[in-house]
Amino acid sequence: MTLASPPLPPAAIGWLQDIGVTDADGLRRRGVVLAFLQLKSRGHTATRKLLFALEAACRGIHWNQLSADDKARLLQELAEHPPVIAPPPDADIARYLAQALDLAAQAAALDEIPVGAVVVRNGEIIGRGYNQPISRRDPSAHAEILALRDAAATLGNYRLDGCDLYVTLEPCLMCSGAIMHARIARVIYGAADAKTGAAGSVLDAFANSRLNHHAAVFGGRMADDCAQPLTAFFQQRRQKG
């Protein structure tokens, strides 16, 4: 079912298209509250009336037909939803993930799983890291942890408010915990990790509303580029037996 006005304002249909939502099925899959917050994060006028209109569009009714219970449920979901922040510009994502891929190559040179990460603040890289648990004999020496440590040393503070973390592979549970503890604002990762990914693949630590800080997560960026070194690494390992 296509999106129409009413119940949606004409401008909102264009806003939804900009975030990849083109019909009612797509809106249901995205989730009304998440779509609402994504529009708000992009600076669009997002009132409670728009939230109700989005729900109505999913159902094919006018928003005035929603019950008081429907509206109360939506407002409760909105209150409990983790904050949503707009993603960085595509040019920034390409630039910083390319830097992280260069670091991943350094991990591969040490026969470590090739994952690299950078921490960015105000357009400047302030932390770098790549996988080194084997060479450092340290199970915590993942790319993200080392990049966070480097950034914290640069700022003289373990709290990295306003910083973004770019990493070539979806963070594991350990790294996700450290990211949240550091108060990272946004996480941008490349390849998904179907075995240990804690940003949506196996579980989503960042969506747990009981935790007191939530980084906005943008996954699957330059996914093929970021997956290629990992695929090559594991192919070589299998060939070696």
N, C-alpha and C positions, 0 to 999 in steps of 0.2 A: 504494500500500500504506500503510495507516494505521500509526501508531506504536503499539506495544503494550508491555505489561509482562508477562513479560520480553520482550526483553532489557533494556529501559530501566526504571529505577526510576519508580514512578508520579509522583513529584514532578517528575522531569525532563521528562515529557511536557508538563506545565503550563508549565514554564520555557521549553521550546522554542516553545510556542504564543505566549508573551509576546514572542518575538523574530521571530514570523511564520513559524515552521516547524511545519507541521501534519501532514506525511506524509513517507514515506521519500524520495519524489522531491524534495520541497522540501529535505530534509536533504542529499541528494546535490548539489543545485544550490548550496546554501550552502557546502558543504564541511564535512567532519566536524571538522577541526581549527579552522576559523574559528568554527563553531557552539560548539564546546567553549570556546574563548577568550571568546566573547561571553557565555556563561553565567557563566564565571568572573569576568568583568569586572563583572557585576551582583551579585557577592557570593554566588553559589550555591556549594555544596560541589562542587568539580569535581576529582575524583581521576582517576588513570590508569584506574581501573575504569570510570568514566563515559565516558572517551574511547573505550575499547574497546567499550563498550555502544553508543555512537553509531555506530561503524563496523559493528557487528553488526546494528543496526537497519536500516542501509542495505541490508544483504545478506539480511535476513530470517532470521538465524541467532542462536544464543546466543553471547555474547562468549567463552565457553570454547572455542568452535569455531574461533576465530581462531588462526592459526599463529604461531609465534615470530617469523617474518619479517614477518608482518602487523603485529604489535605493535611490532617494532623500527622498521618504516617509519613508523608513526604517531608514535612518540616522536621520530624524527628530524625529521619534518615539524613537529612541535610546537616543537622546539628552534630550527628555522630560521624560524619564522613571526614576522613583525613583531608587536610588542605590540598588544593590543586593549584599548581603553578604552571604558567606557560613554559613550553620548552625553549631552549636557546635557539638562536637562528641556525638554519641549516649550515651556513658557512662556518660558524663556530664549531658545530658538531663535527664537521669534516676535518677542520683544522686540528682540534684537540684529540680526536680519536686517531688521527694520523700520527700524532706525537706518541700516543699510547701504544700504537702498533710498532713504532720504532723501539720502544722499551720492551715490548713483547719479544722482539727479535733478539734483544740482549739476554732474555731468559732462555730462549731456545739455544743460544750459543753456549750456555752453561748446562745444557741438557735438562733444563727445567721446563715444565709446561708453559708454553708461550702466552703469558698474560701480562699486559702492561696497564698502568693507570697514571693519571695526572689529576692534581687538584688545581682548580682555577679560581682566582679571585680578581674581580674587576678587570677581566681580560688578560691577566698575567698568570702563568704557571708558577705556583708556589710550592708544589710538592710533586715528586716523581717516584714511581716504584715499579718493580717487576718481580715476578715470582722467583723466590729464592729459598724455599723451605729446605731443599736438599743441601745446597751449598752452605747455607747458614746453620744447618742442623736445628731449624726452628720451625715448628709446625704452624706458627702464626705468621710466618714471613710471606704472606700472599701480597700480590701487587697492591691491592687496596690498602692494606695495613701499612705497608712501607711508605706509600704515597701520603697517607694521613699523618704518619710520624714525621715525615719530611716537612709537610705543610705546617704542622704544629710547632716544629722547631723554628721554622721561618717566622711565624707570627708570635712565637713566645706564648702560645695559649693552646690548650688542647681543644678548645671550642672553636670550631671553624664556621661560625655563622656567616651566611651569605656566600659560602663557597660552593662550587660545583665539582663533582667527581666524575671523570670520564674513565671508563674501563672497558677493555676489549671483550670481557666475558662477564656474564651475569654474576653478581656477588653471591657467595655462599652465606650460610647463616652466621658464621663467625664474623665475616666482613660486614654483613648487614648490621649486626649489632654495633660494631665499631663505628660505622657510618652514622648511625642514629645517635650514638653517644657523643660523637664529634659535632653534632648539629649541622651536618651537611644539608644544604638547601635542595640541590637537585643531583640525581644520579642518572647518568647517560651511559648505557652499556650497549655493546655490539651484539655478540652472539649469545643466544640463550643457552642455559645449561640444564639439560633435561634430567641430570642425575642429582645435582646438589644446588641448583638455582633457588635462591630464597627471595627473589623479587618477582615471583609469579609462576615459575615453571614447576617447582616441587611444592613450594608454599610461598606466601607473600607476607613476609615480616613487616613490610612497610605499610600494609593495609590494616594492621592490627590496631584498632582504635583504643585498646587498653594501654598502649605504649605512649609515652609523653612527648615524643617527637616523631615527625613523619617527613622524610625526604620525598619530594616528588620524583617519580621514576619514569624514565623514557627508555624503553628497551627496543632492541631490534634495529638500531641505527647502524648503518654500514655493516649489517650482519654478515653478509657473504665475505667481505674483506676481513672481518675479524675472525670468522670461522676458519678461513683458509689455513693460517699458520697452525691452528690446532689440529685440523684434519691431517696436514702434512706431518706433524710431529707424531701423532699416534700411528699413522701408516708406517713411518720409519721404525717405530718401536716394535710393531708387529712383525716387520721384516727381519729385525734383529733377533726375534724370538725371545 
